[in-house]
């Protein structure tokens, strides 16, 4: 890592591209993430993007724009125009961009047009398996190419012993020779070592058992023996999965390569599919999260976002995804199509009933469809679509629907007739037509709608129901457990703000994120949501009474509250309020630091506290020393003086929390 970091942090002013090259499983992405996290603070703007084998370059570049906070829509423009937007934004900035998992020169030729050589010391780090791609990216400068090598003999032994036996215990003599033989099969490949070590950590420590695992890693001749070995090791880890985890693991094949998968969303989908058993505990979401954590512990999935030791998001290594998809074909578990030929084969030549269908590429749109194939789609339980290219009413018994909108406006009103639907996730870069009768989906438990733009005029132009009508419809979803509706711009509801005046909705909900609506005040019905764990909402004004109402929610762990107006009266919080809250973000365009005060015994579980302090008046929140588990404070919109003031105020705090400015 030091060598790559030093290359990127030299004093050269012109744009520099460094390539990391090596075959799968060597840890290129891990190295890139470590370097990125180490040096990112030295740059004006940073981004980490994954390209993958079949990239949609327009989607990829738009995703890069969003990472930089460029919200202007470019969905109807060509690649040249999007690149020009990026070049214009980066022109005077010192930037760091990681381009991970690059497979071919054409993708690099497209994306590199967005990177201006502004002679500000900007840097690009590329990871690839292909030496020619590494060379082209570095402009044939061999001194900027870092070739990954397998680990030496000592490092795998240390990793093996620490993971299986613990740092304080050495490998027993009766297992040492078996360990050496197993490590030899790993050939120094980090992915293979981590996977087999994670497997052995869950197994009985007997020589006989370990020998049976070693023999399972049978030698097979192949052009690349190391690659064959790692595939055998991954397959062995799969065969040793408990039965209750296999379906959950294979379900990850619904998602495209390099996709960041949210834990809570995935668990909801597992539950909707019936993969999570009440035999392992009464709370299915807790059980589902334990399944997720077990897959992490076994190194079957890779953490991508961790907060205070809790993995919130994951990715699947592309070699592990290859294993998943091969098993899905064997078991007819998931059907995946990448292009129109795949769709033709799937719909017209394959004899099996389709159970789960993943259409994550726009290229499938060239296939021909007719009503004769509708019968074969009748039993589909989960459907992932890049764009709805098939009539949604063909999927009568659908339980999980995940739609990522492309660049065309799509009518989703048929969703309201999918009466078995339990999870609905829609993300869009363009406006969409939403159903007017969402309230008729009696079994719907998860509703997640994310749009980049939603203007009040859309209802008149596209037939979208008014935001208030949507709010009323959502209020009838009495079994809803998770509701996320977000947009890059907020909308004020008409007619006395229907959502705020609903009567006791969402009695079972545990996640409520209303990024779309500006409510007038904190709704009174929130006090009845005893299961609510995560809450994010925006209001025109708030008060001490509103904060106390939220503080009485017994299960609330995460709270983000945005308010246009901040009252003069300080809200003093004491014992009994927010008993399990771990994260608090108070946001406004005004200074929020004088608003909250903390008495002894307040917020006994709080670890993270965020404030906005625009036009900071020099005030420090009262009673920070009473937040006994506080680990981090982040303050928006202030200068260095504020950071020094906060640090001084926290000198006597037992935890010495970190202070960050944004």
N, C-alpha and C positions, 0 to 999 in steps of 0.2 A: 504494500500500500504506500509506503514512504516514497518509493521510487516514482510511482505514477503521480503522487501528490506534488513531488518536487518538480516534475516536468511541467505540471499545470501552473505552478506558482512561481515560475521563473520571472525574470524582469522584462521579458520580451513584450513589446507593446502590440505588435501585430497579432491578428487572430491566429490562434494555435489549435490544431486538432490532434488529439492523442487517441490512438486505437488500442484496445485490449482484445487480443485474439486468442482463441483456443476452442477445443471441441466441447460439446455439451457436458455439464456436470462438473466442470473444473472450478466454478465459482466466479465467473466473470461478472455477473450481475451483483453478487455480494460485494466483490471488490469495488465496483463502481459506486454502490450505495455508500460504502464506508468512506471512500474518497470524497464523494458529494457532500456527505454530512460533515466531514472534517473541514472543508474549505469554503463552504457555501456562504459563510458570513463575510467573506472578503469581496463579494460581488454585489452589484446593484440589484440584479434580478437573476433568478435561477429557475430551472425546470428540469424534471426527469421524465422522459417519455419512452415508452416501449413501442417498437415498430412491429415486430413479429413477422411471420412468414408470408401472410396474406394481408398486407396493410391496405386500408382505405385511406389514401393520402389526404383527401379533403377532410375526412373526420379527424385524422391525426393532427393536421395543422390547425384545425379549429380547436382541438383539445389543447394544443400548445398556446393558442391565443387565450383561452380561458384561464390557463395557469398563470399567465401574465396579467390577467384582469382586463383583457381587451374585450369589451362586451358588444362592440358594433357587429351586427350580423353580416356574415359573408356567405351565407348558405346558397345564394343564387349566383355566386361569382365563381370564376375559374381559379385554378391553383395559382396562376401568376398573380392575380389580385390579392389572394390571401397571403402569399409570400411577401408581396409589397407592403401589406399592412404590418406584418411582422418586422420587416426590415426598417420600416419607418419608426416603429416603436423602439427597436433595439439600437437605432442609429447612434445615440449619444450615451448609451449605457454600457457599463462593463458587465457582461453577462457570462453565466456558466450554464451550459445545457448538456445533459447526458442523453445520448441517443442509444438506447439499449436494444440488444437483440436485432441488429441490422443484418439482413440476409442478402441483399443484392445491390448492385451499383445504381440501378435505376431509381430505387427508393432514396438512396443518398443524393443522387443528382437533383431530385425534386426538393427534398427537405433542406439541403445545404443552401439553396437559393434564398432561404429566409435569414441566413446568418451574415450580416454585414461585417466587413473588416474595418472597424471604426478606430483601430489603433488605440484602443482603451485597455488593452490587456485582456480581451475576452477569450474564453476558452470553450471548446467542445470536446467531450469525451465520448467515444464510440466503443461499443462492445459488439463483437461479431464472431461467428465461427469460420468465416471465409477470409483467407489471407489476402486475396485480391481486393476484397471490399475494404479491408483494413488499410491496404496500401493506397488505394484510390482516395479514401477519406483523408489520409495524412499527406496527400499529394506526393506519394512515393518517397517520403522522408522516413527511412528506416529507423532513424533515431527516435521517432515518435510512436513506434509500435512496440507494445509490451506483450510478450508472448507468455500466456499462462502455462505453468508446468504442474504436474502432479506433486502432491506433498511428499517430502522425504520420509524416511522410515520412522523417525522419532516422533514427529508430529501426530501421525495417525494413532500410534500407541498411546500417547498422552490423552488424545481425544477419546479413544476407546475406553481407557481405564477410568477417566473422570466421569464419563457418561454412564457407564455400566456399574462401576463399583463405588463411585464417589471420590472426591479429591483426597480423602484421608485413608483410602483403602487401596491396596495394591492387588493386582490380579493374582488369584490363588495359583500355586505351582501346577496343579492338575489341569488348569485351563490355558496355561501360557502357550503351549504348542498349538492348540486348536485356535486360539486367538490369532497367532502369527499366520496360520494358514488362511483364515478368513480374511485378514487384512491384505494378504498377498493377492487374493481375488479382487480386492477393491482397487488395486493398482494405483494407489495414491489419489484417487478421484474423490474430492470432498463430498459430492452428493451421494456416492456409493457408501462412503464411510459413515456419514451421518445417518443414512437410511438403515444400514445394517446394525449400527450401534443402537439406534432407537428401537429397533426390533428386539435385539438381545436384552435391552434394559427391561423389557416386559416379560422375559422368558425365565424359566427355571434355570438356576446356575448349576447344571449338572453336565459332566463331560459327555455323557451319552446323548443328551438333548442337543448340545452344541455341535456334536459330530453329525447329527442328523441334519442340522441346518447347513453345516459346511458341505455335506454331500449333495444337498439340494442345489448348491451353486455349481452345478456340473459344468465341466469344461466343454465348450463347443467351438468348433473352428469357425472363424468368420474373418472377413477382410480387416475388421477392426476389433480385435479381441477385447480391448478395454470397453468398447461400446456394448459388446454382447454381454460382458460381465455385469455391467451396470444395469442392463435391462433384466438380467436374471435376478439381481439383488432387489430391484424394485418389484418384480413379480413375486418374489418370496415374501416381501413385506406385505403385499396385498393378500396373499394366501393365508397369512397369519393374523389378518384382521378379524376381530370378533364379528359374528354374523350381523349384529345390529349396526355395525359401522360400515359394512360393505356397500349397502344401498346409498348411504349418505355420501360415501367417498365417490362412488360412480356418478352420483348426481352432479358433481362438479363438472362433468363433461358437457353440461348444458351451456357453460360459459366459454367464450372464445379465449384463445391464447392471450396471456398477459393481462387478462381482465382482473381488476381489483374487486374482490368479492367481499361485501359487507357481512360480517358474522350474523348480526341480528336478522338481516333480510334472508340469508341462507337458512337459518334455523326456522324461520316462519315457513319457508318453502318445504323444508323437510317435514314439518308438522302437517302442513296441508296435504302432503303426499302420504302421510301415515307411517313415516319411517321412524318416528320417535315414540318409544313405548312408555306407557305409564307404569310398567313393571319396574322401571329404574327410578321412579320418583313421581310424586303427585303433580308437580309443576312441570309441564312439558317443555316450557322454554328453558328452565334451568337444566333439564335433562338434555335438551338439544345443545345448549352451550357446553355441557360436559362432553358430549360427543365431539363437538368442534375442537375443544381443548385436547381431547385424546388424539385426534388426527394431527394436531400441532405437535404434541409430545412425541408422536411416532414419526415426525418429520415427513408425513405424507402431504402436508400443505405447508406453505412458508408464510410466516407473519409479514405483513406489509405496513401495519399501523398498530403500535403498542402504546397504551396509556396506563401508566402506573402498574405495569406488570400484566395488564389484561389485553389480550389480542383482540382488536376490533375489526380488522380486515385481513384478508389473506390473498395470496396468489398461488397458482399451481405451476410448478416447474414444467417446462415444455416436454421434457422426457417423461415426467409423471403423467402429464396430460395424454401423451401418446399411449401409455399403458391403459389409462382410463378408457380411452376411445376404443382400443382394441378389445377390452373386456365388454364394453357396451355393445359392440358388434356381435361378440360371441353369445351374449345373453339376451340380445334384442332389448336392451335396457333403454338406450337413447339412440335416436336416429339423427345424424348430423349431415347437413348438406352445405357445401361451400360454393357450389356453382350450379348452373342449370343442368349439367350432365348428372350431377349427384341427385338432383331433384327428379329427373326423368327416371333414373334407376330406382330411386326410393319409392316413387309413386306408381310406377307402371310395371316394373320388373320384379321388385321384391315382393315375396308372398306373405311375409310376416305382417301382423297387425302392428301399427305404429303406436307405441306407448308414450314416448316423450319425443318431442321434435325441437331441434335447435337449428334455426336458420339465421345465422349471425352475419351473413354476407349479403350485400345487395345483388351479388352476381347470380343468385338463385332465381332472379326474376325472369330469366329467359326461358324457363321451362313452361310447358303447356299444361293447363289444368282443366279438368272437366268434372262434372258431378258424379261420374262413375267411380272416382277415387274417394269420394266423400265417405263412403262406408268404411274404408280402411283407416280413416282418421277419426272415426267416431269415438274410439277409446283413448285418444290422446289425453293425458292428465296434466302434462306440463308443456308449455309452448313458449319458446323464445324466438322473437322475430326482429329482424332489422327494420322491416316495414311490413305492415299487413298486406301480403301479396296473395293470401288465400282468404276466402270468406270466413269470418270468425264464427258464423253460425254452423259451420261444418264441425266445430269442436264443442259439441253439446255438453260433454261431461268434463270439461276443462276445470282443473282446480287451481293451477298456477299459470298466469299469463304475464310475460315480461316483454315489453315492446320498447325498442329503441328507434325513434323516428329518424328518418333520413332528411331529405331536403324537400319532400313533397308533403303538402297538407293532406292529412288522412282522417277519414271519418271513423270514429271509434264508438259511435252510438250503439252498435250491435253488442257491445260488451254487456249492456244491461240485460241481455237475454241469456247470458251464460250463468244459469241459476245455481250451478254447483261451485262457482268460482269462490276461492278462499283468499288468494293473493293476487293483487293487481299492481304491477309496477310499470310506469310509463315515463320515459325520459325523452325530451324532444328539443331540437334546436329551432323548431318552427312552431307556429300556432297549430292547434288541433281541435277537432270537434269532439267534445266530451259528451257522454250520455246524459240525458236529462233525468233518467230514472235509476240512478245508482242505488237509491234507497230500496229497490226491489231485490237487490242481491242479499238475500237473508243470511247466507253463510260467509259473506265477505269478512275477513278478519284483518287483512293488511291492505292498505291503500297508499301507494307511494307515487305521487305525480310530481315530476320535476320538469319545468319548462324554462328556457332561457328568456323568452319574452311572452308577456301576456298583457295586452293593452285593453282598456275598457271598450274600445271600438270593435274589438274582434268579434264580440257577440253579434253585432249588427252585420258585420261583413261575412262571417263564416257560418252563422247559425249556431255559434257556441252559446249555451245557456248562460244567462247572466250569472255573475259570480254569486249573487245572493241566492239564486235558484240552486246553484251547485251546493252552496252551504246548507240549504234546507234539505236537499237530497241526502247529503252526507250525514246529516243529523239523524236520519232514519236507520242508519246502519248500526243496529243495537248490539251486534256481536263483534263490532270492530275492536281489534286489539292494537293496531298500529296504523297511524295516519300521518303521512308526510306529504305536504303539498308545498312546493317551493317554486320561486320564480326569481329572475334577476332584478325585477322591479316589483314593488308592493302595490296592492290594489285596495282602495278604500271601498267597503261595501255600502250599497245604498239601502234605503228603506229600513232605517234603524239598526243596521248591521245584524242581519238575520242570524249569523253564526253566534254572535255574542248573546243573543236572546233566546237561544234554544233551551228546551226544558229537559234537564237531566239526560243528555246524550252520553254515549261512549262509556257505559258503566264498567266495561271490562278492559278499557284501553290501558296500555302500559307505555306507549310511545305516542306523543302528540307534537308534531312540528308544523306550525302554521306560518310558513315564511311568506305565503302569498297575501294574507289579509292583514291590514292595519285595523285592529279592533279599537273601540273607543276606550274601554277599560278592561281590566282583567275580568273575564266572565265569572259570575257567581257560581255557575254550575261546576266549576273546577273543583270546588270544595268536596264534591261527592265522588271524586275519582281516586278511590283508595288504592287502586293497583298501579297508578301512574308512576313510572320511573324516570322518563325523559320528557321534558317539556321545553319547547322553544316557541315564543310568541312575541308579537309586536303590538303595542298599544299607543294610543294618542297621548294618554297621560296615566300616571300611576299615583299611588298614595301609600301611606303607612298601612292602612287597612288592607290594601291589595297584597302587599308583601306578607303581612301576617296570615292572610287567607292561604297564600301559597305555602307558607311555612308550616301549616297544619296538615299538609299532605304527607301521610305516614311513610310512603314508599319512594318519595322523590329523591333521585340520586343525581340528576343532571338538570340544571335550570339555566336557560338563556332568556333574558327579559330585555326587550328593547322598548324604549319609551321616548316619544318626542319631547314631552315636558317632564322635568324633574322637580318635585315639590321642594319648598324651602325647609319644611319640617323634616327632621332627621328620623329615620326608622331605626329604633334601637331593638336589636334582636337578642333575646335571652334564652334561658333554658326552656326546652320543650319544642322550640321551633326548628324546622329543618333537621330532624333527628338523624337522617341517614344521607344528607346531601354531601356529595363529594366534589361537584364542579358547579361554580356560579359565575355567570357572565352578565353584568349589568351594562347595557349599551344605550348610548344616546348621542346626539350631536352636541350635547352640552356636558359640562363637568359633572360626573356622577359621584366623585369621591366624597362630597359632604353628605350624601344621601343616607348611607348605611353606617350604623355603629354596632359594635358587638360587645355584649356583656359577658361576664363569666359564665361558662357552660354553653355558650352559643355554638351552634353548628359543630357538634363534636366530631364529625367525620370529614369536614371540608379539607380538601387537599389543594384545590386549584381555585384561584380568585382572579377574575378579569374585570377591569374597569375601563370605561372610556372617560377621558379627561380633556376633551377639547376646551380651549380657553381655560386651562387649569388655573385655579385661584390660589394655589399653594396649600390646599387642605389635604391632610392625610386622614383616611377613615379612622374613626375612634375605636379603640379596643382590639386592634389586630393581634395583640399579644394573647388574647383569649382564644384564638383559633389554634388549638393545640396540635392539630395534625396538618397544618398548612405547609405546603411544600413549594408552591409557586405563586407569584403575583405577576400578572401582565397588565400593563397600562397602555392604552392607546392615546395617541395624539398629544404627547407631552415631550419635553426636552430633557436634557441630561440633568438639569437641576432637580426635576421630579424624581428621577432615578436615585439620586443621592439622598433626597429627602426620605424616600421610602426605605432605602437601605439603613439610614440612620434610625428610623422609627422601628426597624426590625432587629436592631442590634441585640436586644435583650430577649428576642424570641428564641425558645429552646431549639427549634428546628433550623434556624437561620435560613428561611425560605429564599429562593432565587427571585430576582426582580428583573423582568424583561420589559423593554419598551418597543412599541410598534408605531 
